[in-house]
Amino acid sequence: MVESKHKWKAWLYLAPAIALLLVFTVWPIFNTLRMAFWEDYSIMKDLGGRLDFKFGIKNFVKVINYQGFKDCLVNTLLLTVLTVPISTLLALLIAVCLNAIKPLQRLLQTIFFLPYVTNSIAIGMVFEAMFNIVGYKTPEESIGIINTVLGVFGVDPINWINAGSSYWANIAVLVIYIVWNALPFKILILLGGLQSINKQYYDAAKIDSTPRVRVFTKITVPLLSPMLAYVVITGFIGGFKEYSSIVGIFGDDMQAVGGESLNTMVGYIYDALGNQEGRASAAALILFAIIFVVTMINLYVSKKKTHY
Amino acid sequence: MKVVLQNLTKIFPSRNKKANEEVVAVNDFTFEIPDGKLIGLLGPSGCGKSTTLYMISGLQKPSGGRIFFGDDDVTELSAENRGVGLVFQNYALYPHMTVKQNILFPLQNLKGEDKLEKDVMLDRAYQAAKLVQIDELMERKPSELSGGQQQRVAIARALVKMPKVLLLDEPLSNLDARLRLQTREEIRRIQKETGITTIFVTHDQEEAMSISDMIVVMKLGVVQQIGAPQDVYDDPTNLFVAKFLGTPPINVFEGEVKAGKLYLDDVAVLDVPGVEDQPVYAGIRPEGFIPDAFGPMICNLSGVDVMGRDVSLVTTHPASLNPVVRSIVDADAAKNATGLTVSYSLKPHKVFLFNKETEARVYFEVK
């Protein structure tokens, strides 16, 4: 226990962090809450110091009834539900394989980690080029690398992201992109978890003639479960906050030319900030509530299934 | 099932390629372990005893030599197919499974014609648990058990599939002193009851001596001596074995044999007929000293340790290689030990001579 006469010193040392937190975290949260429940908020009145707004839930009602928001919600949920299981399973598979091989392990680890340190907008642009029908050279010459590869297997070119492409083609591209982008972090965590499992468990399993599949399901997965839970929970949170990937591939307007909107919750909040601060705040709180509930469910399930 | 080791050798390649220093962990180990016996592999750390055990289990591949279970050559067989039971030093119980699940695990792996019905498996698991007296703890997780209980679970898990050979790697090293005594008796009892050929590794000579039918003393990958514990203790083949066995340890002196007599510090202390004149190491067991007012061996008395029935006299002697010379004598005989010195005569069969260069035993005729 710090003696009381030195207490001011403790506060002094804490001051820089507290000041930053107050300005950039606590105040925005408070302000979001306030703005969400103020009706007919206007930034001009706010700046003029006239804060005589009425309190109410009008913003929430408006947001929930607005078709654009519902679309964003569906897009977000769809992307999350598709990408989290796929990326987790793939990451588990790759991590187990990486852990099993000795030569080139370091090199492959580095290669798998590259997407993590690459700008997602830049990757998005590369994906855009890869999935294009019309390449970047001349429209007639190239059809994008993905369609070229598919062509080798006799698949007709698919319109992934260009004008007239279907919603599901767009979603497929997004899922591939998000999964690919999410893999490195998950592989890193799971590989770390795998390497910390005591080798003796595997020796014991060998002595007991355990088939490989059973070793995986009965020993590896349970002992890895804390890491799996962590990866799934952060995956869901990240999934609900998906935004930059869509901008990266489809640009600011977040849709294939003339196609359906692929906007997500975060995108909606960002767009609404322009002149509907109240609705943006309400949407942000709704997103928070969804993430909160899903995370609670995740934690509840993992508590039952996880061995720590 | 008897286990035969033929010229078993394990060489670990050097990690540093330039230095090219290979480590010979086990060197040319040949031994036939009779069926149904309890064998202790004994030696200081790094002597290759665990490596030998792991080669028998199949977890490590020998660099040379063969291993037979009965008449079957199992050298090329992987650990999965050898049907041994192994108790790891840290038990390696699956932490996410209950005791019951842990014990059932090997049975659930059985395939083909060995496959068991569910209730047969449960039956066998409970039998194994009863044998090691943990049938009350079946629903607990390993983390909720004491070290001794975990150790029993590990034994039950190894026994439940009725292995041909049971291997134990330092099974008692994680237990406290009292539990260790108790558990080693348990191991002896379980081994007797099941009659499974059992090989266990330990660095604790007392442990090995007390429960083994036979002990194998190893040093730096080379087998020094194999035999019944008492025989090895009474008749060590070299200085290392003599020093390694026995508590308190053997007293070693620098001495010389001249004209059939052993001289320590230029005093003739014992007749050693049939030995050529040579400088020797003389090992004298603590129980080999007889307090005798007219005895030839005179030591400076520095203390008396009372151990109950017996008394340990702590003395010094100029020719001794150990800082003190310990003798164990009758409590009555020790009553006279009050002066500055104490005189002993020696029991010839408790005195061992070793060649000074090779440290091999030099035998003399005991009358």
Chai-1 contact restraints between the chains, C-beta under 6 A:
chainA,res_idxA,chainB,res_idxB,connection_type,confidence,min_distance_angstrom,max_distance_angstrom,comment,restraint_id
A,Q200,B,F88,contact,1.0,0.0,6.0,A-B,restraint_1
A,Q200,B,A92,contact,1.0,0.0,6.0,A-B,restraint_2
A,Y201,B,A92,contact,1.0,0.0,6.0,A-B,restraint_3
A,D203,B,L59,contact,1.0,0.0,6.0,A-B,restraint_4
A,A204,B,A92,contact,1.0,0.0,6.0,A-B,restraint_5
A,K206,B,A79,contact,1.0,0.0,6.0,A-B,restraint_6
A,K206,B,E80,contact,1.0,0.0,6.0,A-B,restraint_7
A,I207,B,A79,contact,1.0,0.0,6.0,A-B,restraint_8
A,I207,B,L86,contact,1.0,0.0,6.0,A-B,restraint_9
A,D208,B,P106,contact,1.0,0.0,6.0,A-B,restraint_10
A,D208,B,N109,contact,1.0,0.0,6.0,A-B,restraint_11
A,S209,B,E80,contact,1.0,0.0,6.0,A-B,restraint_12
A,S209,B,N109,contact,1.0,0.0,6.0,A-B,restraint_13
A,T210,B,N109,contact,1.0,0.0,6.0,A-B,restraint_14
A,P222,B,H96,contact,1.0,0.0,6.0,A-B,restraint_15
A,H307,B,H96,contact,1.0,0.0,6.0,A-B,restraint_16
